[in-house]
Amino acid sequence: MKEWEKSYMLNNKYRQIGAKIKYYRQLKDIDQTKLANMVGISPQYLSKIECGKQMPSIQVLLLIAEKLSIDAAYLISDRNV
């Protein structure tokens, strides 16, 4: 696999994780600032995660899943929302 293909796959995965987080955050009627505060990160960082521009650490991913009451494994799975 070429480097650009690996990069594309990772970027796609980041977007997929971010889209799931955003979907469940909105489903639970929580705004970005509130979820960011609940998790202990900045709203800007959460925005980057949701847009797929930044991959959260495992600790942050687990906290987000906990605050949204969803399984963290689902966030990283290939299943769509």
C-alpha positions in Angstrom: 0.0 0.0 0.0 1.3 3.4 -1.0 1.8 6.2 1.6 -0.9 8.4 0.2 -3.4 5.4 0.4 -2.5 4.9 4.1 -3.0 8.6 4.7 -6.3 8.6 2.9 -7.5 5.6 4.9 -6.5 7.2 8.2 -8.1 10.6 7.3 -11.3 8.8 6.3 -11.3 6.9 9.7 -10.8 10.2 11.6 -13.8 11.7 9.7 -15.9 8.6 10.5 -15.1 8.7 14.2 -15.8 12.5 14.3 -19.1 12.1 12.4 -20.3 9.5 15.0 -19.4 11.7 17.9 -21.2 14.6 16.3 -24.2 12.5 15.5 -24.6 11.2 19.1 -23.8 14.6 20.6 -26.6 16.2 18.6 -29.0 13.3 19.2 -28.6 14.0 22.9 -29.0 17.7 22.4 -25.6 18.6 23.8 -23.7 21.5 22.2 -19.9 21.3 21.5 -19.0 23.6 24.4 -20.9 21.6 27.0 -19.5 18.2 25.8 -16.0 19.7 25.7 -16.4 20.9 29.3 -17.7 17.6 30.4 -14.7 15.8 28.9 -12.1 18.5 29.9 -11.0 19.6 26.4 -11.5 22.8 24.5 -14.5 23.3 22.2 -12.0 24.0 19.4 -10.3 20.6 19.9 -13.7 18.9 19.9 -14.6 20.7 16.7 -11.4 19.4 15.1 -12.2 15.9 16.3 -15.8 16.1 14.8 -14.5 17.4 11.5 -11.9 14.6 11.3 -9.0 17.0 11.4 -7.7 15.6 14.7 -7.7 12.1 16.3 -8.4 12.1 20.0 -6.2 10.2 22.4 -7.7 7.0 23.7 -8.4 8.6 27.1 -10.3 11.4 25.4 -12.2 9.0 23.2 -13.2 6.9 26.2 -14.4 10.0 28.1 -16.4 11.2 25.1 -18.1 7.8 24.8 -18.8 7.8 28.5 -20.4 11.2 28.5 -22.5 10.3 25.4 -23.4 6.9 27.0 -22.2 5.0 24.0 -19.7 2.1 23.5 -16.3 3.4 22.7 -15.7 0.3 20.5 -18.6 1.5 18.3 -16.9 4.8 17.7 -13.8 3.1 16.2 -15.7 0.4 14.4 -16.5 0.4 10.7 -20.3 0.4 11.4 -22.0 3.6 10.3 -24.5 5.6 12.3 
